[in-house]
């Protein structure tokens, strides 16, 4: 328990708590309802990064959260907040912990329900929208509860790895609550009996498996469980595959890594190896359409142990009130020793050196083959959707948590602003962006933010002369799939 010193304003407390969660950079665009809070931010140790558009700030904060652990953005009321909805919806869908801070009209301005600029329907319009997009929301209208509300919402962001929303009226920014406050971090505790039984059953199934496999997903990234995943795999020698959202959950040169599982959309040799398993431990995996190769995955539930932060299912029954971290740690503490499962050489082929052919045409396959040779342990790859994403799945990521893509929500325009967030999250990294021409035209202006801060990412635009993926989904030469060349 920590006691807050007296004389701290609401905005100062919020900034302090952001710093305690490790946030060093914050993205956004100022506006009159949030200017007072921006003033406090600029006087703090948090670096404020101005973006070209609010949705770009949202994508940048999302990418920052994926690499750094938690992200934040700050925007004005409605014209700013409603502009960032798509970015935050994607962060919610893909479990990225982003703190949205918005200004709003002062409480003293709201008497008689005046038609203040930026207001839509009533003064709750924006927070009502964000209640659908966030795991927790609050409006800081009461000095007595403000600190407690900030604690509650930020704890939810860290606990559930999803966006949260904090709205602060502009006449509350500098208010100093005249009340003592002590912050106590609530603990997330597993049910001991359920945990012991689930671990025992899991250990028994893995112990007797002849062809076990770990299928790692996005929550291993979000909950920073990469070390625990590797510890379990290495102590049991169980091979690891990853889903598309989980790509780079371990370095893809690791001897136990067998590849990306995408159902019928992936490499057949990986699909066969995964689906031939007699016991699959799915850790933090989202069972989405894209993750499962448009639902072409063939994973028999009777052979699966499905463990996420939200549920634990072993074959056809469920265990409740079990934390994913506790479940994984107990398996590590007393690891099963299943039969050793060999990994065929075809799953870890030696890549031939790229052969320069000056006269050869530039093709997507040769582009990615050449790019693959340039990746190292300090390279973060950011892929937009469509051909950019599907081509990037063939890249061999040398580090971990170094592949970013909206592979479930699939919002175009993620990649260029995400490069901003990735650069600030890991300033020593080299960032490579792969996007289509359609996606680039949506948010490519964020290049100016990269230049402003002297970052030098590699940005590769795949020119499909339009929306290439949509042409494949809906046959015909339709004009609506064309974009104006730049």
TORPAVEX-823409 format. One record per residue (C-alpha): residue number from 1; x, y, z. Coordinates in Angstrom, 2 decimals, decimal comma, padded with zeros to 5 digits. Each point is the difference from the previous one (the first is absolute). Layout:
<rs>
R|i|x|y|z
R|NUM|X|Y|Z
...
</rs>
This chain:
<rs>
R|i|x|y|z
R|1|000,00|000,00|000,00
R|2|001,29|003,46|-000,96
R|3|-001,26|003,28|001,40
R|4|-000,36|002,98|-002,35
R|5|001,66|003,23|001,21
R|6|-002,35|002,90|000,66
R|7|-000,26|002,82|-002,51
R|8|-000,07|-002,24|-003,09
R|9|-002,47|001,04|-002,70
R|10|-002,11|-002,46|-001,99
R|11|002,12|000,46|-003,13
R|12|003,26|-000,35|001,93
R|13|-001,21|-003,23|001,57
R|14|-001,04|-001,42|-003,37
R|15|003,40|000,84|-001,51
R|16|001,78|-001,54|002,98
R|17|-001,99|-003,22|-000,34
R|18|000,72|-000,18|-003,75
R|19|003,71|000,26|000,78
R|20|-000,28|-002,74|002,61
R|21|-001,39|-002,29|-002,68
R|22|003,09|000,72|-002,08
R|23|-001,46|002,43|-002,53
R|24|002,76|002,30|-001,22
R|25|-001,59|001,25|-003,25
R|26|-003,57|001,07|-000,72
R|27|-001,59|000,64|-003,40
R|28|-002,76|002,35|-001,05
R|29|-001,24|003,32|-001,31
R|30|-000,92|002,92|002,30
R|31|-003,29|001,87|-000,02
R|32|-001,53|002,69|002,17
R|33|-001,76|-002,37|002,41
R|34|003,28|-001,78|000,80
R|35|002,53|002,85|-000,16
R|36|000,31|000,32|003,77
R|37|000,87|-003,68|000,29
R|38|002,46|000,27|-002,88
R|39|001,71|002,79|001,93
R|40|000,44|-002,33|002,96
R|41|001,30|-002,75|-002,30
R|42|002,59|002,27|-001,56
R|43|001,26|000,96|003,45
R|44|000,35|-003,68|000,95
R|45|002,57|-002,60|-001,01
R|46|-002,40|-001,60|-002,48
R|47|000,94|000,74|-003,60
R|48|-002,99|001,29|-001,97
R|49|-000,01|-001,11|-003,65
R|50|-002,25|002,01|-002,31
R|51|-001,46|-001,97|-002,91
R|52|-001,67|001,11|-003,22
R|53|-003,42|-001,50|000,78
R|54|-001,71|-001,47|003,05
R|55|-000,41|-003,45|-001,56
R|56|003,74|000,00|-000,73
R|57|000,66|000,85|003,64
R|58|-002,16|-002,96|000,95
R|59|001,93|-002,40|-002,24
R|60|003,29|001,38|001,34
R|61|-001,11|-000,49|003,61
R|62|-001,17|-003,52|-000,84
R|63|003,37|-000,96|-001,49
R|64|001,81|001,63|002,93
R|65|-002,08|-002,13|002,38
R|66|000,76|-003,21|-001,90
R|67|003,74|000,59|000,24
R|68|000,30|001,90|003,28
R|69|-002,83|-001,46|002,11
R|70|-002,50|002,88|000,19
R|71|-000,71|003,02|-002,19
R|72|-001,91|003,26|000,34
R|73|-001,50|002,73|-002,14
R|74|-001,59|003,33|000,77
R|75|-002,62|001,73|-002,11
R|76|-002,72|002,62|000,23
R|77|-003,74|-000,46|000,37
R|78|-002,03|-001,77|-002,73
R|79|001,75|001,35|-003,12
R|80|003,14|-001,61|001,38
R|81|-001,44|-002,88|001,98
R|82|-002,44|-001,23|-002,62
R|83|002,76|000,17|-002,61
R|84|002,03|-002,55|001,94
R|85|-002,79|-002,56|000,41
R|86|001,19|-002,31|-002,77
R|87|003,53|-000,19|001,37
R|88|-001,25|-000,76|003,51
R|89|-002,46|-002,58|-001,29
R|90|002,94|-001,82|-001,55
R|91|001,95|000,23|003,25
R|92|-002,94|-001,49|001,88
R|93|-000,47|-002,81|-002,51
R|94|003,69|-000,95|000,10
R|95|000,57|000,61|003,72
R|96|002,31|002,98|-000,07
R|97|000,06|002,04|003,25
R|98|-000,47|003,64|-001,03
R|99|-001,08|002,84|002,30
R|100|-002,23|002,54|-001,75
R|101|-000,08|003,39|001,72
R|102|-002,50|002,56|-001,26
R|103|-000,90|003,48|001,06
R|104|-003,60|001,17|000,18
R|105|-001,95|003,19|000,76
R|106|000,34|001,24|003,56
R|107|-002,72|-000,91|002,48
R|108|-000,73|003,68|000,61
R|109|-000,65|000,48|-003,73
R|110|-002,70|-002,66|-000,21
R|111|-002,85|001,69|001,84
R|112|-003,19|000,28|-002,06
R|113|001,48|-002,47|-002,55
R|114|001,54|002,65|-002,30
R|115|000,99|-000,73|-003,60
R|116|003,74|000,03|000,58
R|117|002,25|-000,73|-002,96
R|118|000,90|-003,66|-000,63
R|119|-003,06|-001,27|001,92
R|120|-002,04|-002,59|-001,91
R|121|-003,14|-001,17|001,78
R|122|000,71|000,68|003,65
R|123|003,09|000,23|002,17
R|124|000,18|-003,79|000,42
R|125|000,07|-000,84|-003,71
R|126|003,72|-000,69|-000,17
R|127|000,32|-002,01|003,20
R|128|-003,03|-002,06|-001,02
R|129|001,78|-000,92|-003,23
R|130|003,24|-000,92|001,76
R|131|-001,84|-002,22|002,46
R|132|-000,47|-002,34|-002,98
R|133|003,68|000,17|-000,98
R|134|001,78|-000,18|003,36
R|135|000,20|-002,36|002,93
R|136|-000,44|002,88|002,48
R|137|-001,00|003,67|-000,22
R|138|-000,32|002,93|002,37
R|139|-000,89|003,69|000,00
R|140|001,93|001,92|002,65
R|141|-002,78|002,26|001,24
R|142|000,37|-000,48|003,76
R|143|003,19|000,93|001,88
R|144|-000,88|-002,44|002,78
R|145|000,11|-003,03|-002,31
R|146|002,38|001,21|-002,74
R|147|003,17|-001,69|001,27
R|148|-001,83|-003,24|000,70
R|149|-001,54|000,02|-003,47
R|150|003,39|000,57|-001,64
R|151|001,40|-002,97|001,93
R|152|-002,94|-002,22|-000,92
R|153|000,14|000,74|-003,71
R|154|003,78|-000,29|-000,36
R|155|-000,03|-003,26|001,93
R|156|-002,60|-001,36|-002,43
R|157|002,21|000,99|-002,93
R|158|002,98|-001,84|001,46
R|159|-002,02|-003,00|001,19
R|160|-002,08|-000,68|-003,10
R|161|002,39|001,38|-002,65
R|162|-002,72|002,02|-001,68
R|163|-000,64|003,73|-000,52
R|164|-001,47|002,23|002,67
R|165|-001,46|003,50|-000,18
R|166|000,44|002,94|002,37
R|167|-001,95|003,22|-000,59
R|168|000,98|003,11|001,92
R|169|-002,08|003,21|-000,17
R|170|002,29|002,94|-000,59
R|171|-000,91|001,71|003,27
R|172|001,00|-003,14|001,95
R|173|003,58|-000,20|-001,30
R|174|001,57|002,12|002,75
R|175|-002,40|-000,90|002,81
R|176|001,77|-001,26|003,13
R|177|-002,19|-002,51|001,88
R|178|-000,21|000,85|003,69
R|179|-000,04|-003,62|001,07
R|180|002,63|-002,58|000,85
R|181|000,60|-002,83|-002,44
R|182|001,97|-003,22|000,30
R|183|000,48|-002,17|-003,07
R|184|-000,10|-003,75|000,46
R|185|000,60|-002,30|-002,97
R|186|-002,75|-002,62|-000,07
R|187|001,25|-003,53|-000,48
R|188|-001,30|-002,40|-002,63
R|189|-000,05|-003,35|001,74
R|190|-000,67|-003,42|-001,47
R|191|-002,34|-002,42|001,74
R|192|002,53|-002,37|001,65
R|193|-002,11|-003,13|-000,35
R|194|-000,96|000,64|-003,62
R|195|003,59|000,89|-000,88
R|196|001,44|-003,14|001,59
R|197|-002,53|-002,23|-001,73
R|198|000,45|001,65|-003,40
R|199|003,79|-000,20|000,19
R|200|-000,13|-003,64|001,08
R|201|-002,28|-000,91|-002,89
R|202|002,12|001,94|-002,49
R|203|003,19|-001,59|001,27
R|204|-001,55|-003,47|-000,30
R|205|-001,12|000,59|-003,59
R|206|003,37|001,37|-001,07
R|207|001,90|-002,71|001,87
R|208|-001,67|-002,75|-002,02
R|209|000,02|001,83|-003,33
R|210|002,08|-001,42|-002,81
R|211|-000,26|003,03|-002,27
R|212|-000,50|003,06|002,24
R|213|000,08|003,59|-001,25
R|214|-000,27|003,51|001,41
R|215|-001,99|002,44|-002,16
R|216|000,89|003,48|001,26
R|217|-002,18|003,03|-000,54
R|218|-000,27|003,73|000,48
R|219|-000,53|-000,02|003,77
R|220|003,52|-001,34|000,51
R|221|001,09|003,35|-001,49
R|222|-002,45|002,11|001,95
R|223|000,63|-001,56|003,42
R|224|003,79|-000,14|-000,56
R|225|000,09|-003,78|000,39
R|226|002,68|-000,67|-002,62
R|227|002,61|-001,10|002,54
R|228|-002,46|-002,35|001,71
R|229|-001,06|-001,44|-003,36
R|230|003,60|-000,76|-000,92
R|231|000,72|-001,41|003,45
R|232|-002,88|-002,46|-000,31
R|233|000,86|-000,96|-003,57
R|234|003,70|-000,49|000,69
R|235|-000,52|-001,98|003,20
R|236|-002,47|-002,34|-001,73
R|237|001,43|000,19|-003,54
R|238|-003,51|000,57|-001,34
R|239|000,07|001,70|-003,45
R|240|-001,56|003,45|-000,39
R|241|-002,18|001,33|-002,81
R|242|-001,56|003,46|-000,06
R|243|-003,18|001,53|-001,34
R|244|000,07|003,04|-002,26
R|245|-000,78|002,37|002,88
R|246|002,65|-001,79|002,03
R|247|002,73|000,28|-002,64
R|248|003,40|000,82|001,58
R|249|-001,15|-001,24|003,41
R|250|003,35|-001,79|-000,05
R|251|002,89|000,62|-002,33
R|252|-000,75|-001,99|-003,11
R|253|003,52|-001,43|-000,18
R|254|-000,50|-001,88|003,29
R|255|000,59|-003,76|-000,45
R|256|-003,43|-000,85|001,48
R|257|-001,92|002,38|-002,27
R|258|-001,79|-001,77|-002,85
R|259|-001,81|002,87|-001,72
R|260|-003,20|001,97|-000,36
R|261|-003,27|-001,91|000,18
R|262|-002,70|001,47|-002,24
R|263|-002,19|-002,98|-000,87
R|264|-000,31|-000,54|-003,73
R|265|001,43|003,48|-000,68
R|266|003,40|-000,89|001,44
R|267|002,84|-002,24|-001,09
R|268|-001,29|-003,53|-000,38
R|269|002,93|-001,56|001,85
R|270|-000,68|002,16|003,06
R|271|-003,74|-000,65|-000,19
R|272|000,54|-003,76|-000,17
R|273|002,44|000,02|002,92
R|274|-002,33|002,03|002,23
R|275|-003,16|-001,91|-000,86
R|276|001,76|-003,35|000,51
R|277|000,66|000,89|003,64
R|278|-001,73|-002,18|002,58
R|279|000,11|002,72|002,68
R|280|000,06|003,73|-000,80
R|281|000,55|002,59|002,72
R|282|-001,43|003,26|-001,36
R|283|001,45|002,84|002,05
R|284|-001,57|003,45|-000,33
R|285|-001,40|-000,80|-003,42
R|286|-002,90|001,88|-001,62
R|287|-002,17|-002,35|-002,05
R|288|-000,75|002,61|-002,69
R|289|-000,84|-000,53|-003,66
R|290|003,35|001,33|-001,24
R|291|001,97|-001,85|002,69
R|292|-001,70|-003,22|-001,05
R|293|000,43|000,44|-003,74
R|294|-003,59|001,19|-000,55
R|295|-001,16|-002,80|002,30
R|296|001,82|-002,73|-001,94
R|297|001,92|-001,11|003,11
R|298|-000,59|-003,58|001,03
R|299|000,66|-000,08|003,73
R|300|-001,90|-002,76|001,79
R|301|-001,25|001,41|003,35
R|302|000,46|-003,41|001,61
R|303|003,75|000,42|-000,55
R|304|000,24|003,66|001,06
R|305|000,79|001,87|003,20
R|306|-001,16|003,57|-000,61
R|307|001,44|002,49|002,51
R|308|-000,55|003,76|-000,24
R|309|-000,42|002,87|002,43
R|310|-003,76|-000,40|-000,30
R|311|-000,56|-003,75|000,07
R|312|001,64|-003,36|000,51
R|313|-001,52|-002,91|-001,88
R|314|001,44|-003,50|000,09
R|315|-001,57|-002,15|-002,67
R|316|-003,75|000,52|000,51
R|317|-000,17|001,49|003,50
R|318|000,92|003,31|001,57
R|319|001,85|001,25|003,07
R|320|-000,82|003,43|001,40
R|321|001,87|002,72|001,92
R|322|003,47|-001,00|-001,19
R|323|002,63|002,57|-000,98
R|324|001,92|-000,89|-003,16
R|325|003,29|000,99|001,64
R|326|-000,62|-002,28|002,99
R|327|-000,96|-002,93|-002,21
R|328|003,13|000,33|-002,09
R|329|002,29|000,49|002,99
R|330|-001,27|-003,12|001,75
R|331|000,67|-002,06|-003,11
R|332|003,53|001,40|-000,03
R|333|000,52|-000,80|003,69
R|334|-000,74|-003,69|-000,56
R|335|000,24|-000,55|-003,76
R|336|-001,37|-003,14|-001,64
R|337|002,43|-002,16|-001,95
R|338|-001,81|-001,20|-003,11
R|339|001,52|-002,13|-002,70
R|340|002,57|001,86|-002,08
R|341|-001,57|001,14|-003,25
R|342|002,43|000,40|-002,89
R|343|-000,24|003,10|-002,18
R|344|000,43|-000,85|-003,70
R|345|002,67|001,91|-001,86
R|346|-002,70|001,21|-002,41
R|347|-001,41|002,16|002,81
R|348|003,34|001,71|000,58
R|349|001,48|000,16|-003,49
R|350|003,28|001,73|-000,65
R|351|-000,71|003,10|-002,02
R|352|002,16|000,38|-003,07
R|353|001,84|003,32|-000,34
R|354|-001,89|002,46|-002,15
R|355|001,35|000,06|-003,53
R|356|000,18|003,41|-001,62
R|357|-001,51|-000,01|-003,48
R|358|000,20|003,54|-001,39
R|359|-002,00|-000,90|-003,09
R|360|-002,79|-001,79|001,89
R|361|-003,35|001,66|000,59
R|362|-000,83|001,15|003,52
R|363|-002,54|-002,43|001,40
R|364|-001,65|-000,18|003,40
R|365|001,71|-003,31|000,79
R|366|003,46|001,32|-000,92
R|367|-000,65|003,23|001,91
R|368|-000,79|-001,88|003,20
R|369|002,88|-002,43|-000,53
R|370|002,41|002,93|-000,28
R|371|-001,55|001,79|002,94
R|372|000,28|-003,13|002,11
R|373|003,78|000,09|-000,24
R|374|000,06|003,53|001,39
R|375|-001,86|-000,76|003,23
R|376|001,92|-000,27|003,24
R|377|-000,76|-000,14|003,72
R|378|-000,52|003,77|000,14
R|379|-002,50|000,23|-002,87
R|380|-003,71|000,58|000,60
R|381|-002,21|-000,90|-002,96
R|382|-003,34|001,81|-000,30
R|383|-002,37|-001,47|-002,58
R|384|-003,27|001,49|-001,16
R|385|-002,79|-002,28|-001,17
R|386|-000,50|-001,87|-003,26
R|387|002,98|-001,06|-002,10
R|388|002,27|001,88|002,40
R|389|-001,06|-002,23|002,87
R|390|-000,15|-003,29|-001,88
R|391|003,38|000,60|-001,59
R|392|001,55|001,01|003,31
R|393|-001,01|-003,30|001,59
R|394|002,91|-001,55|-001,93
R|395|002,53|002,27|001,67
R|396|002,14|-001,63|002,67
R|397|-000,10|002,29|003,03
R|398|003,29|-000,19|001,92
R|399|-001,19|001,65|003,21
R|400|-003,19|-000,24|002,01
R|401|-002,97|002,35|-000,01
R|402|001,45|001,51|-003,13
R|403|-002,88|-000,61|-002,40
R|404|-002,94|002,41|000,20
R|405|-003,16|-000,25|-002,06
R|406|-003,77|000,44|000,42
R|407|-000,39|-003,65|-001,00
R|408|-003,43|-000,46|001,60
R|409|-001,72|003,40|-000,19
R|410|001,67|000,60|-003,40
R|411|-000,33|003,77|-000,17
R|412|001,76|001,53|-002,99
R|413|002,41|002,81|000,75
R|414|001,48|-001,44|003,20
R|415|003,59|-000,40|-001,09
R|416|001,50|003,46|-000,61
R|417|-001,27|001,61|003,24
R|418|000,83|-003,25|001,81
R|419|003,60|000,57|-001,07
R|420|-000,08|003,23|002,01
R|421|-001,08|-001,87|003,12
R|422|002,49|-002,82|-000,57
R|423|002,90|002,44|-000,39
R|424|-000,82|001,80|003,25
R|425|-000,56|-003,29|001,84
R|426|003,40|-001,36|-001,03
R|427|002,17|002,84|-001,25
R|428|002,95|-002,25|-000,78
R|429|-002,01|-002,19|-002,38
R|430|-000,12|000,13|-003,76
R|431|-003,61|000,06|-001,19
R|432|-001,11|-001,47|-003,32
R|433|-003,52|000,83|-001,24
R|434|-001,80|-001,99|-002,69
R|435|-003,29|001,37|-001,29
R|436|-002,12|000,16|-003,11
R|437|-000,66|003,13|-001,99
R|438|-003,58|000,24|001,25
R|439|001,04|-000,22|003,64
R|440|002,84|002,46|-000,55
R|441|-002,36|002,61|-001,42
R|442|-002,08|-000,16|003,19
R|443|002,70|000,89|002,52
R|444|003,21|000,55|-001,96
R|445|000,14|003,62|001,15
R|446|001,38|-001,34|003,28
R|447|003,33|-000,09|-001,84
R|448|000,27|003,64|001,04
R|449|-000,04|-000,99|003,69
R|450|002,75|-002,54|-000,63
R|451|002,08|002,63|-001,78
R|452|-000,70|002,59|002,69
R|453|001,52|-002,29|002,63
R|454|002,88|-001,08|-002,25
R|455|-001,02|-003,64|-000,22
R|456|001,00|-001,91|-003,11
R|457|-002,24|-003,04|-000,51
R|458|000,02|-002,01|-003,20
R|459|-003,47|000,31|-001,56
R|460|-000,89|-002,33|-002,85
R|461|-003,21|000,73|-001,91
R|462|-001,44|-002,85|-002,05
R|463|-001,71|001,67|-002,94
R|464|-003,07|-002,04|-000,92
R|465|-001,58|002,94|-001,82
R|466|-002,84|-000,26|002,49
R|467|-001,44|-002,35|002,58
R|468|001,60|-003,26|-001,11
R|469|-001,46|-002,27|002,66
R|470|-003,53|001,21|-000,67
R|471|000,42|-000,84|-003,67
R|472|000,64|-003,59|001,01
R|473|-002,95|-000,07|002,37
R|474|-002,48|001,39|-002,54
R|475|000,73|-001,00|-003,56
R|476|-000,31|002,50|-002,80
R|477|001,70|003,16|-001,22
R|478|-001,80|002,45|002,27
R|479|000,90|003,68|000,00
R|480|-000,57|000,29|003,74
R|481|003,16|-002,04|000,66
R|482|002,24|002,49|-001,83
R|483|001,93|002,79|001,72
R|484|001,57|003,08|-001,53
R|485|003,77|-000,52|-000,50
R|486|002,17|002,36|002,03
</rs>
